[in-house]
Amino acid sequence: MNNFKAAVSAQKKSFISLFIFAMLTGAMIIGQAYLLVAVIDGVFLKGQTFNEILPLLGGLLFVLFARVLFSYLSGRKGIRMGSKVKSDYRRALLNKYTQDPIQSSLRGQSGKKVSVIMEAVDEVDSYFSQYLPQVIQSAIIPLLILIVIFTSHANTGFIMLITTPFIPIFMIIIGMQTKKKSEEQLEKLGKFSGRFLDTLQGLVTLKLFGRARKQKDVIEESSLNFREATMEILKIAFTNSFMLELISMLSIGIIALEVALQLILFDGITFFTAFFVLILAPEFYTSLKELGNAFHNGRSSMGAVEKITEELKETDVTVEWGDSTLGTEKTPPEIIVQEVSFSYGENQFALENIHAEISPFSQLAIVGPSGSGKTTLMHVIAGLTAPSSGKMIINGNPLNHYQEEQWFNELSYISQHPYIFSGTIAENIAIGGGSEASQKEIEEAAEEAGIAGLIESLKQGYETPVGEAGRGLSGGERQRLALARAFLKRPSIILFDEPTTGLDLYTERILQASIKKLSQHATVITVAHRLHTIKNADQILFLEKGKVLGTGTHEQLINSVSKYREMVAVQQGGMAR
């Protein structure tokens, strides 16, 4: 809370201005009441002419204008205070995130950070723009009114003194509840934002591992929790407004009754004084009532301040990812890509009449220059993109014959940039399975993927948190985590989209060894560009501009497709034979 105290202390000059505006506003309220009563008393009781009350009307008009002006200036000063504090908080949070972005990425999700830097900081605004100005006004204006009423009619002053404490007592009770519920609301909003963004960024990965529906349920639950927390806040706000109105109306009613008795029965007060007191009484309670409403917003702001303070203290956040299941070894299906075409739109890139037959346990390499459609074809085979024409035939049936979950349980898709979720290393590996995976199974999968040694060298081992999208991990480490998921799942079809691009030779060798292990129990389809990967494939599909220029083994394509031969020659640094 030190940052918050510093923010309040930095506004001392503004507090002086607010104090002056409150004094002037209080004086205008009293002046307005006096002139209004003087006009009515003069016209109806003293029979004064319009010319006689004209100076009073002019004074009343001036006072009304001055009251509006000072209220406007007070509100404007509060808004500027709130804007300055929000700017300072956002700058502090941004500095924290940018000074050490890797460490920041390891602590929670981007969505949650955005929630803090946007919604939580915005919540602070009402403390400075509404609550503090209203506290100053409610400390000065009722006091001025009370002094005037005591000098005019002491009985009314005593009634006000007796009834006034009920308002702050109720404010304290409501305020404590508001702060607690506000903190819960912000916490649930942060979780909802973080889960939503994390799920959106990793949607392809979730779909491939059959977790999209599970995460949909998680997001729905988070959304409902946030809605319930928001409704609780609104319920408290409505209760607060109702009780403040009730206390104010009862107090004003008691004052009106006492004044009426004094005026009519006991003749102990003049009409001027009675009317003057009755006009000032609602102003007195309105000022306190507005403090009660502002107090509700102020307590909500304090919950937001604690959330921001907690974020600035760098608390770690981990995400739990539901159930995961271990796959069982399966016989890979026969896959036929039957005259498949796909277009991104008119005059856009398109695949044209792609045909391939992929036998169980075989290795297919998809090669070609950049922009030839390799990744697009991979997406079609994976079922992530529906072909415009043609069919994907799986074991004699069209792909749409199978349920989405059935198909995705059969395959793993490892891209150049596999998505790593915010959470622990163990959680990121466990998502590869379909049910609850044991720690032993997770460790065995990591061992087969060649990443176990690295994990065990970390201080927290498998419980080490990793940042959203794998921040804090190298490209090779992210690839090996993705491979560990595949070893845990044991899919019958594995798709690799240039997984070794940009990796050093040592890391590439580790990955190649792991891929070789996986291929013993699965059909492997690889988008490849390096010669040693291409040469070992059972079948190579050579693409250019969305069309198949040749299909066959490495030796067959060398002899039959000149462009393939040229591509190989470039890699070998000479002429291919």
N, C-alpha and C positions, 0 to 999 in steps of 0.2 A: 504493500500500500504506500510505500515511500514515493513512488512515482506520482500517485494520485495526490498525496499531500503537497508535493512540489507543484503540481499543476494548479491546485487551489491557491497556494501561496503566490504563484506568479500572476494572479488576477487581482492583486490588492488595489491597484488603481481603478479597476473596473468596479470593485466593491464600493469605493468612495463615491463614484458616479451613481451607482444604484441607490446608495443611501440618500444622496441629495434628491434624486428623482422621487424616491419614496416619500421623503419629507414634503416635497412640493405637491405630489399627488394627494397626500393626506390633507394638506391645507386646502387644495381645490375641492376635495369631497366635502369638507366641512363648510367651505364657502358656498358651494353649490346648494347644500341643504339649507343654509341660512337664507340665501337669496330667494330660493324657491318658496320657503315658508313666508318670507317677508312679502313676496308678491301676492300669494294667496290670502294672507292675513289682511293685506292692504286693500285688495279688491273686494273680498266677501264680508269682512268684518268692519273695516274702517271706511269703506265706500270711496276709495281713492280713484281718481280718473286715470286714463291711459297715460297722459302726459306726466302725471305724478309718479307712476311706477316705471316709466320708460328708462330712467337711469338704472333701476334694479334689473330690468330685462337685459339691458346692455351688459351690466356686470355679470349676469347669469350666463349670457352667451360667451363672454370672455372666459369665464371660469370653466365652462364645458369644453371649450376649445383647448384651454391650457391643460385640463385633465387628460384629454385624449392625446395631446402632444407628449406629455410626460410619461404616460403609459406606453406610447409608441417608442419613445427613446429608451425606456427601461427594457422593453422587449428586444429592441434592436441590439442593445448592449449585451443582453443575455445570449442572443444568437451568435454574436461575434465571439463571445467567450467560448461557447460550445464549439464553434468552427475552429478556433485556435487550438483548443485542447484535442479535438479529433485529429487535426493535422499533426500535432506533436506525437500523439499515440501511434498514428499510422507510420510516421517517420521512424519512431523507435522500433516498431515491429519489422519494418522493411530493413532497417539497419541490422537487426538481429538475424534476419533470414539471409541477408546478402553477405554479411561478414564471414560466415562459415556455412555456405549453402549445402555442403555435403552432410555436415552434422545436423543441420536444420531438417534436411530431407529424411534423416533417420528418425526424427521425432514427430510422428503423426502424419496424417494425410494432407494433401494439398487442399482438398475441399474443406477440411476442418480449419486450416490456416486462413483460407479465404473467408470462411464464416467469421472467424475472430476479427480479421482485419477490416471486414465490411460491416456485418450485422452487429457484432459486439461493440465495436468502436462507435457505431451510430447510436447504440443504446446509451452511451455516455452523454450524448448531446443533451438529453432532457434534464440531466442534473444541473448543467450550467446555464442552459437557455431558459429553463422553466423553474426548476426547484430553488436554486440559490436566489434569483431575483425575487421569487415569491416569498422566500423566507425573510428577506430583508423588508419587503413590503408588509408582510404579516406581522413583523416585529414592531414596525413603526406606525402604520396607519391605524390599527385597532387601538394602540396606546394613545395616539392623539385623539381619536374619537372618544375613548373612555374618559380621558381628562376633561374634554368638553362636556360630556354627559354628566359626569360627577358635579361639575360646576353648575349645570342646568337643573338636574333632577337626580339627587343622590340615590333614591330608591331603585331607579332603572340601572344605575351604575353597579349597585350591589347584586342585582339579578344577573347582570352580565358577568360579574366576577364569579358568581356561584356556578353558572352554566358553562362558562368558557372551558374549564378543565376537562369536560367530557370529550371535547374535540381532540386535544392532543393525546389523551389516554387511548381513545379509539384509534388514532393515527399510529400510535406505537404498536398496538396489537396487530393492526392490518399490515403495517410496514414490515414487521418481522416475518409475517407469512409471505408477503410479496417478494421480499429479498430471496427467501428460500425457493419459492416457485420460479422466480426469474432465473436463478442459477440453474435449476433443473431444465428450464426451457432452452437456455443457451447451450447447455451440455447436449441436449437431445438434438438441437439444430446443428451443432457441430458434428455430431455422429452421423446425422442424416446427410449433411453436405459431403462429408468425407467418404461415406460409403457410396453415395450416388456417383461422385466423380471418379472414385477408384474403380467402381464397377463399369462405368461408361468407358474408361480408358482401357480396361482389360476385358471388354465384352467378347472379343474374338476368342481370347484364351478361355474364358468361362464357357463359351458355347462349345468349343472343342472338347472340353473336359466334362461336358454335361452338367455344368453348374449354373447355367443362366437362370433356370427356373428357381433354383434355391436362392440365388441372390435377389431375384425379383421379390421373393417372400421376405427376405431380410430388409430390402428397401421399403417394402410396404409396411412392415412392422415399425421401422424407424419413422416413417412418415406419420403413421397413426400415433406413435408415442409423442412426436412433436406437436401434432394437432391437439392431443389431450392436454399436454403441458400448456399450450397457448390458451385453450379454453379455461383451464384453471386460473390463469392470469386474468382473463377477462371476467371470470366469475368474481374474483376478488375485487377487481376494479368496479364492477357494478354494485357489489355489496358495499364497497367504500363510499360510492356516490350516494347510494340510498340512505345509509346511516348518517352521513354528513348533512344531507338534506333534511332528514327527520329531526336531528338534533337542532339544526338551525331554525326550522319551522316551529318546533315546540318552544324554543327559547324566545323567538319573536312573538309567539302567541301569548306567552306568560307576560312579556313586557307590555303588549297591547292591552291585555286584561288589567294589569296594574294601572296603566296610564288612564284607561277608561274609567276605572273606579275612582281614581283621584280627580278626574275631570268632571265626572257626572255626579257621583254621590257625595264626595267629600269636598269638592270645590277647592282642592289643594294645589292645583296647577293651572296655568293659563293655557289657552288654545295654542298660542305661539310655541310655548315650551313643549306641550304635548306632541304637537305635530313635528316639531324639530327633532324630538327624541325618537319618534316613530320612523322618521326618514333615515336617521343615522344608524338605528339598530340593524336594519338589513345590511347596510354597508359594513358594519362591524363584523357580522357573522359571515358575510360573503367573502371577506378577506381571509378569514380563518378557514372557511370551506375550500377556497381555492388553494390554500396551503395544504389542506388534506389531500386534494387531488394531485397537486404537485409532489407531495410527499410519496404518493404511490409510485409516480414516475421516477422519483429520486431513488427509492429503494430498488426499483428495477435496474437503474443505472449502476447502483453499487454492486449488484450481481454481475453486471457486465465488466465492471472495473476489476473485480476479483478474477474473472476469467482472463482478462488481458494480463493482469499481474502474474497469473499462473503461467501463461504462455511465455512471458518475458523471463520467467525463471527456468525455462527449458525443461518441462516435464516430458518424460517419455510416454508415448502412446503406442500400444500394439493393437492389432486387429485380429479378432478370432474369425476364422473362416469355416464355419459349419462342419459337416461330416465329410469324410473322404473315404473312398473304397479302394481296395486292392483289386486290380484286374486279374483275370485268370488267363492263362495262355490259350490262344485260339488258333484255329487253322485259318490263315488269311483267305478272304474271298477272291474269286476271279473278278477282275475289273475290266470292263470294256468302255472306252471312251468312243461313243458311236456318232460320228459325223457332227461333233459339237461345234456350235458357233456362238459367239457372244460379242455384243457391241455396247460400247459406253454411250452411244447416241449417234445421231446423224452427223456424218463427217468426222467422227471420232474413231479412235483405235478399235479394231475388231479382230477377234479370232475367227478363222474361217475353216469350217469342215475338218476339224481335228479328229483323227481316228487313231486309236492305240488299243492294244490288247495287253493286259498286265497279268501275268500268271502269278499264282500264290508263291510266296517266298522269293520272288524275283526282285531284281534291282533295276529300276528305270531311272535314267538320267535325262533331264530336260535341259537342253543347252541352246544357245543362240546369242546374238548380240543384244545389247541393252535396248529395251523397247520392243523386243520381238514378241512379248506376250507370255513369258515363262511364268511369272507370278500369277497372272490372270488365269492361266490354265491350271495352276496349282490350286487356286481358290475354287475353280469349278470342280476339280477332282475331290477336293475336301468337302464340297457341299456348302461352302460359304457363299457362293455365287451361283445362281440358277442360269443355265445356258439359255440363249435366245432361241436356239433350235438344236435338234439332236438330243441324245440321251446319255446319261451315265447308267450303265448296266452293271449291277452287282449280283453275282451268282445267278444270272439269268433274269433278274427282276430290275425294273427301273428304280433309281435311287429314291424317288418319291414314294415307292411302295413301302419303304421302311420308316419307322418313326425316327424323328430327329435324334432322340436319346440313344436309340439302338445303334445308329450309324456312328455317332460321335464317341460311343463307348468302344468302337473298333479302332479308332485312330488317334494318333498324336501328331500335332503340327508344330514343328519347331522352326521359327522364322529367324531372320538375321537379328531381330531385336525382340526376343521373347519377353512377354510382360511379366514383371515381378511386382507382386502386390506389397503394400505396406503391411509389415508383420514380421514374424521371425522366420529364420531360414527353414526351420522344421515345418512351419505352416505353409510355406511356399512350395516345399516338396510334397507335402501331404495332399495338396489340392489335386495332384496328378491321379490319386486313387479315387475310387467310387464309394468307399465306406470308411469307417474309422480305421486308420492305419496305425499300427503300433510303432513305438519309438525304434524298435529293432528293425522293422521293415523300412522305415525312413532312413536309418543309418546304412542298411544294406544297399538301398537305392543310391545313396550318395557315394558309397564305396565303388559301385559299378560305374557311376558317372565320372569318377576320378576327382571328386571334390571333397571327399571325406577328410583327407589330410588337412586341407585348408580350413575346413569348418572346425576341426578339433584343435587347430592352433589358435582359434579365437578365444577370447577370455570367457565369453558366455556360450561358446559352442553352438549347438543347434538352436539355442534360444536367443542368439544374436539378432537384434532387429535390423531389418534392411529397409531402405527408403522406398517410397512409392516409385514405380517404374524402374526399380533396381538401382536407385541412386546410392552411391557408395560402393558399388560393385563394378568390376571391369567387364568388358564385353565377353571375355572368355568365361568369367565366373557366372555371368547370367546364362550363358549357353549351357554350362555344365549343370546349373540348377534346373534348367528346362529338361535336360537329358535325365536328370534324377527323377523328375516327374514321370517321364516316359518309362524308366526302369520300374517305377512303382506301379504304373498302370499296366504294363505288359501289353501294349496294343498289338493288333494284328496288321495294321497299316501305319507306317511312319512316313511323314512328309517333311523333308528338310528343304527350306528355302534359303539356299546359299548360307548355311550356318557358319562357315569358316571365314567369311569375308571380313577382312580387316584384322584378323587375329595373327599373333606371332606364330612362328613355326612350331615351337614347343607346345603351345596351347592347342594348335590345330592337330598335332599328332595325338594328344590326349583325346580330343573330340573324335578323331577318326577311329581310334581304338574302341571308344564307347559305341560309336555308330555301328561298327563291325559286330560288336556283341549283340546289339539290338536286332540287327538284320538276320541273326540266326533263327529268330522266332517270328519274323514279320516280313511283309512286303515293304520294300523301301523305295520311295519315289523322291528323287533329289533334283532340285534346281541347282545345277553345277556350272562352274566356269574353269576349274582347275583340271589339268590333264590327268593327273593321277586318280582323280575321282571318276572322271569320264571313262577312262580305259577299263576299269573293273566292272562297269555296268553290264548287265545281261542285254539291255536294250537301251538305245539312245534315240531320243526324239529331238531332231534339230529344227528349230523354228527360226523364221525370219518374217517380220512384219505380219505376225499373226497367222502364218501359214506353215505347214510342215514341208520342209524341203527334202527331208530324208529320215528314214527309220531303219535301225539296224545296230550291229555291234560297231565298236570303234574301227575295226579293220574294214568292215563293209562300207562305212561312211567315208573313210579315207579314200577308198577306191572309187566311190560313186558320186560323192557330193563335193564339188570344188570349193565351195565356200567353207564347208567344214574343214577341208584340208588346209585352207588358208588360215583359219582360226587356230588350228593345231600348230601350224608352222610358226605363227606369231609367238605362241607360248614356248615353243622349243627354241626359238631364236634362229630358225633356219627353215629349210624346205622339208616338208613332211613326205614320207615315202608311203 
